[in-house]
Amino acid sequence: MKVITADKIIPAALVLVAILGLFALTGGCGEKAHSTAAVQAPDERIPVRTAAVEQKNIALPIHASGMLGSSAEQRLSFKVGGVIRKIMVDEGDIVRPGQLLAVLDKTEIDAQVEQAQLALAKAERDLARVEGLYKDSSTTLEMLQNATTGKAVAKETARIAQFNQQYAEIRATRGGKIIKKLMNEGEITGPGTPVFVLFETGADDWVVKINVSDRDWARLKPGIQARVTMDAYPNVVFSGKVTDLAPAADPASGLYPVEIKVAPQGRRFAPGLFAQVDITPSQARAYVTVPIESIIEGDGKQAFVFVPQEDGESVRRVPVEVAFIEQDRVLIANGLEGVSEVVTSGAPYLNERKKIRIQ
């Protein structure tokens, strides 16, 4: 029988205690590490800043461009259609009042005049025969009235044909310069189709013709001052004034033509100079304004902003219509009705699936 003494039991107990302590220490460290990892989980919310949406009454300026011309310009055309036989002038030619500029091939027109005159002669013979019969009581009053009416109709038809024959040519209505020749010999033209643009020389009645939207048209009225600049005179600002507002929109563009009278101020003007016009109407309108950094994905007048939701952690992407940019603010024409604030800083990094943290 082997006897275990006390001096051997004590070291073994110490080893056991050390092992148990090591297990306890290892388990405690694991729990502590797990707890620390849970506390330090990354915050995936995107930090953003917001700004209040403001209302502002502004007389928004109107910017447009157009070509310099004159109210004395005339577009000359044939009254009737046909083939252009001869053109007597070219662009840049000076013409005098009444000068012949172009004529149509009158073969068809002359035939129409001859036909109308023959019809008139027949109607006169018919009337004379019926009148004789009526005197002899060989016909009725109705037949006489019909023959009289037939002669009157034939006479007016002949007059129309002679009138059209007269206007199968173009003559200058006033002295001036041919600034555009729009058609050439041999081309077929229709009634009223412009062939020449005549600019009256010596007239100091220069206008810039622009086109504006219906909203801008409603804010304009004759007499409003305008600021006119031209590429031909880059350092000169010409004073202008609204003189004419079209009563209807152009069917092709849907815009309203407006004429701005411009004073030359000692400069030499020519038709066709490119001009830019700035007009500030007196009528103000209420606009919603937001900081310029809140605007994303701008394309012309269309853009988007992010609007924070009630939970404070999500956003909504809202389309807006940009009216004008004024320094660091953007004037919104439509899209932010009922919105009180928008996201500014951090907006480019957002979409509707991401969470935010408002700073």
C-alpha positions, 0 to 999 in steps of 0.5 A: 500500500502506497501512502500519499503524504501532505507535501504531495497533496498541496501542490496538486491542489494548487495546480487544480485551483490554477486550472479552474481560475484560468477557465474562469478568466477565459470565459469572463474575457469572452463575455466582455469582448462580446459585450464591447462588440455589441456596444460599438456596432457601426452606425450606418445612418448617413449624417445630414443637415436640413434647412427650412423651406422659405416663402418669398415674394419676388418679381422674377426677371424674364430672360429671353433672346431674339433677333433685331429687326424693325417694325417697318419690315415687310414680307412681300408675297404674291396674292395668287399661287403659281410658278415664279417666272422672273425675279428682278432683285437680289438680297442687299438691293435698294429698291424704290416705291412701286418698283417691280420685283418679281412676276409669276408665269401668267399663262394660267392666270391670263386663261382664267381672265379670258374665260371669265370675260367670255362667260360675261359676254355670254351672260350679256347675250342671254340677258338681251335675248330674255329681255326681248322675249319678256317684252313680247310676253314670251317668257316669265319675269323669273327667267328675266331675273335669273338672266339678270343675276347671271350677268351680274355674277359673270361680271364679278367673276371677271373682275376677280380674275382681272384683280388676281392678274394684277397681283400676279406680280410683286412691287415694292410698297415703299423704298428700302433694302431687300434683306432676304430673298426667300424663293427663286425663279422656277419655284412654285409659290402659294398665295401669301407665301413670303418671297422677299423681306423688305426693310425700310431704309432710314427708319429708326424703329428697331425692335427685338422680337422674343417669345415668352411663356404664358406665365411670363406673358401674363406678367408683361404689359406695354411700357415696361422697361427692358435691358438689351445686350448684343454680341455685336456690342458686348460692353453696351447696355441698350435701353428697351421698352415693351411695345407689343404683346401678341394676343395669341400664342404661336401655334408652332411653338406654343409661345407668345411673341413680344416686341421690345423697342430698342434705341440705337444710342448712336450705334449702327444697327442691322437686321438679324443682330442677336440680342438678349433681353432682361425684363423685370416685371412690376408684378411679384409672385410668391415662390418657395425658396430652398438652399442651392445645395439641396438640389440634386439631379438638375436637368434644365428646370427639372430637379429633385430634393430629399424631404425628411419624414416624420420618423426622422430617419427616412427621406422622400425624393420629391421632384420640383420645378426650378423657376430661378436661381438667386445667389445661394437660393433656388426659387421653386415654381412647383413641387414643395407644397406643404413641405417645411424642410429639405435635406441640404448637407449629405443630399447627394449620398441619399436614396429612399432606402437609406437611413439618415441621422439629422445633425 
